[in-house]
Amino acid sequence: MPRIFSGIQPSGELHVGNYLGAVKNWVELQRLTPAVFCVVDYHAITAPYEPEVLRARRHEMALGLLAAGIDPDLATLFVQSDVPEHTELAWIFNTVTPLGELERQTQYKEKSARQESVVAGILNYPVLQAADILLYRADQVPVGEDQLQHLELSRVIARRWNAQFGEGFFPEPQGLLTPTRRIMGLDGQAKMSKSMGNTIGMLEAPADIWAKLRPAVTDPKRIKRTDPGTPEVCNIYHLHKAFSPEATVAHVAQQCSTAGWGCIDCKKVLAESIEVELVPIRGRAEALRAEPRRVTDTLASGASKARAIAQETMREVRDRMGFAPGPADVRGIG
């Protein structure tokens, strides 16, 4: 069966953008095929950070993933830095990756343009991402549209390594676009991101969620309560499509387009739909907080399973690249 791999940075509490853009899809996929999910903490250190904050965020993200439905009996869940083969393979891939390919990456251009001094990790980020995927010889990667370019680079790296050291060893992973491809933040201007302050946390209290939803941006052309709206350009409507039943979504569209509802009415119904989905997730999170060792043990068990796959891959890689002992090593040279 094909294996899937996907990772998520430890930004702290899981938010709605993470959930709809990736994790909800992971929960479904783990029932269908072998799945490896990783909290990618090495990817999180290309910007300044505090070590204790990183430790806390790793645990919080893992707790959120388990509460959202990732099942350690079905999928392998672990922290990237617990499997050192990730960085070993990344260095190997650095030796076959053209510099021009890295400099063409859209995310590198965007991030480097915002920084006075650019660390090499931002340039090499997609090489480590390729190592994350190919270390488990994953065939498919659930991704959002913004990661498709990085995934294409993973295929380029697999082809170049295979051509030099062994045709067909690494698969060329294909992307599985999530059903909800891009989740805009509550500001309606940018992708939902904790750094932008435009998110809804998965474990937030209902009152806190409503405090964020109430002023959230809607259809910019709908100024007055009596103005008919255009649901397709309203971010709240798209959140309805992610959280509300189909009948509710259709009713929301009709009420919006005929000015039957005001935006506050629409948001109140959305808050109810979100609450229905988040109640069981919050319950599981509370149980995990009461027994934090369960999260730690799950990650340790997942790392053990991941290392077994990673070590087997690296044994073959080292052998094909000439690092494993060969006849000359046995006979002695000279």
PESULTA-V614621 format. One record per helix or strand of 2 or more residues. SS is the DSSP state (A for helix, B for strand). FROM is the first residue (numbers start at 0). TO is the last residue. If there is no record, write none. Layout:
ss = (SS;SS)
from = (FROM;FROM)
to = (TO;TO)
//
This chain:
ss = (B;A;B;A;A;B;A;A;A;A;A;B;A;B;A;A;A;A;A;A;A;A)
from = (3;15;34;41;50;74;79;84;98;105;119;139;144;173;193;205;230;234;245;262;291;326)
to = (7;28;38;44;67;78;81;93;102;112;133;142;164;176;195;213;232;242;256;289;320;330)
//
